[in-house]
Amino acid sequence: MRRMRLAATLFALTLSSTALGVPIITVEDGSTLVVDSATKANYDVRGSLDIRAGADVNSVYSYSEGSGKVTMSGGRVDYGISLSRGLFESTGGESYGAGNYSNGLDIGWGQAVISGGTFVGGNGTLAAGSGVAGSAGTWNGVPFVSELAISGGTFIGGTGAGGYYGGDTGYSLISLGNTTVTGGEFLSPIAINAAYGGVTSFFGTGLSYDAATQTLSGVLSNGDALHALVYLSGGTVAETNDDGTEITFSYDSGVSTDPPTNPEPPPVPEPTSLIVFGLAGAFAMARHRRISRGRTASRSNC
């Protein structure tokens, strides 16, 4: 547990060159904190954090093995939200990544229920961050997948190279776990990797996926138009039902869908004391700043 708390502290301190002097506020297990003003603080969440209109905070993260909860109905998070476990719920507000690989929202071995809000990936010189990233992999040898339910909101990748899945811009959504989409505006490409057992499904009307152009289009259940470039990897294939109301992306062992520009997926350490799978902005920033977080030697795909 102490190693996990140290990792959370390092995450807060590596968010930007101006992080020194930014307060770290711990929301203890069993307690609830409401934020509705410009505190410009980093929040280590082990209990419950409620971000409301008027809030302006530096970052929000939870690396404990407990079940911390973060809700956001308004306000702004300047350097992203990152939860290894627990629950995130959003009906409004804004969360921004910052720099290479940093995402607006990272969910590890946890859940996110998003019906509103804006999530924007960081702008990077190496690779852009994503609006929302849901992870999958193993934690101390135990397989896991994230759970995302998206029924609204706006999702935008940062500027810069697309990274491991292809393209020249950041992703609105990276889905490696179980993701259900019934609404939302996806204004950048989507990346899906089902190799770890996750299934990503879109529900609506007139849904179609054109493998030749890698384009997913139609109207989502809540009425939002869907037209997004989709990068598939890790043996992921699309299946559309007969009436075009559902498209499911899942794993097929007989198919290779790694992007031709990047046939070898990058090695990513399996963590024991940090947010799982290496998609979190915390991990990426720490990796590029060469800060060790007590990572294991075992490897998995990104």
Buried (B, 14 or more C-beta within 10 A) or exposed (E): EEEBBBBBBBBBBBBBEEBEEBEBBBBEEEEEBEBBEEBEBBBBBBBBBBBBEEBBBBBBBBBBBBBBBBBBBBBBBBBBBBBBBBBBBBBBBBBBBBBBBBBBBBBBBBBBBBBBBBBBBBBBEEBBBBBBBBBBBBBEEEEBBBBBBBBBBBBBBBBBBBBBBBBEBBBBBBBBBBBBBBBBBBBBBBBBBBBBBBBBBBBBEEBEBEEEEBBBBBBBBBEBEBEBBBBBBBBBBBEBEEEBBBBBBBBBEEEEBBBEEBEEBEEBBBBBBBBBBBBBBBBBBBBBEEBEBEBEEEEBBB
